[in-house]
């Protein structure tokens, strides 16, 4: 119980939310490095996964406002969970496109954003897709990029679960 109490206290400090935001900035910087330096074209699924990662960054920003406020903390946790879950679902679908190619199951040719937020028009260097979802363009330790995203989003959900459970721990002095 001491560990859960420590995790609960940690989640109520800005440093925990700042670390989450730094994590997102690091992975977004990696994505942009792959795209603009290594010249690996992002596909539609890559862009959607990128947005899910940015959702985690938004969750971190909510938590950073005032992590001691239970409403803001729970909003941040909920946004973190929703973004991580969506990112995991997208990356698992992306892995399926890569390892079980089918002419009947393919990703869209173009990203689809709401008319009120055409991100690919506003920031094309970050949100325009021109790659093939089924093509494996990069691997590290035998895993493709979407497989690594499965690991990253799943790890986010595991970390989130521990932190949510810790919210119910009794304070230990």
N, C-alpha and C positions, 0 to 999 in steps of 0.2 A: 504494500500500500504506500510505502514511502516513495517508491519510484513513480507511481501514478500521481501522487501529490506533487512531486517535483515537476513532472510533465505538465500538470495542470497550472502550476505557478509559472512555468516557462511559457505556456501558451498565452498568459496574461501580460507578457512583456513584449515590447516592440521588437526586440532583437529576434524573437522567433518568427515574426511576420516579415521582418527585414530579410532574414535568411531565406525564407520562401520566395520573396521577390528577387533576391540575388540569384537563386536557383533558376527562376524563370528567365531572367536576363541572360544568364550563361547559356541556357539552351536555345534561346532565340538568337543570340549572337552566333552560336554554332550553326544554326539553320541558315543564317545569312552568310556565314563564311562558306558553307557548302555551296550556296547558290551563287554568290558573287565572286568568290576567290577560286574555289575548285570548279566553278562553272557547271554544277550539277543542276539540271532544270527541275524545279519543283512541280509536282503534279497537283491535281485538284485535291486529292486526299491529303497531301503534304500541307497545303494551305489551310484546309479545315483543321488538321492536327495542330498547326501553328496557332490558329485562333483558339483552340481549346487550351493550349499552353498559355496564351495571353489571358484567357479566362482565369487561370490559376493566379496570374499576376494581378488581375483585378481583385481577386479574393484577398490576396496579400495586402493590397492597397486598402481595402475595407478594414482588415484587421489592424493595419498600421495606424489608422485614425485614432482609435482608442481601444486597445485590446483588453483593458480592464472593464469596459462596458460590455455586459453580457449580450446585449442585443447586437452590437457591432461584431463582437467575437463570433457569435453564432451565425450571423449573416456571412461573415468571412468563411467560416467552416462550411456552411451550406454551399456557398459559391465554389469553394475549393473542391468539395465532393462532386458537385454537378459537373464542373469542368473536367475533373480527373476521370469521372465515369464516361463522359462523352468522348474524351480523348482516347480512353482505353477502347471503347467501342469502335471508334474510327480507325485506330491503328490495327485492331484485330481484323477489321474488314479489309484494310489495306494489305495486311499480310496475306489474307485469303486471295486477293487479286494477284499477288505476286507468286504464290506457291500453288494455286489452283486456277490457272488461267482458263477462262471460258469466254467464248464470244457472246454468251448470254448474260454474263455478269461482269460488267466493266464499269469503271468510274465515268463520271460526266466528262465531256470534252472541255467545258468551261466552268469556272467557279460561279456559283449562284449566291448572290447577296441580296438582301432586301433593297427595294428601290430607295429607301430612306438612308441606306448606308452602303453605297457601292464602293467598298474598300478597294477593290481591284482597279477602280478608276481614280480614286483619291490617292492611293499609295501603291502604284503598280509594281515598284521595285520590291515590295514585300508581299503583296497579295495576288499577283497575277500568276496563273499556272500555265505552263507550257510543256510539261513533261508527261511521260507515260506512267500511269499508276502501276502497271504490271511489270515494268522494267526494274531490275535490281541494279542500281547505279553505284552503290557503295556498300561495303561490308566491313565490320570490325569484329574480331573474335568469332567469326562465323555467323554473325547475325546481321541482317539487313537493317536499314534505317527504321522501317516501321516495326521490326521486331524489337529494336532498342526502345522505341516509343512505347511498345506494350510493357516492357520492363519498367520504364520511367513512370508511366501513368499508373501501373499496378502498384509500384512502390509508393506513389503519392497516396493511393487509396489505403494502403496498409498504414502509412504514417498518420493519415487522417483518422483512421479507425482507432489507433492507439490514443491520439489526442482527444477524440470525442469521448472515449471510455474514461480517460483521465478527468474530463470535466465533471464527472459524477463522484470522483474520489473525495474522501473527507480530508480536510486540511490536517496535516501532521505538524505539530510545532517542534 
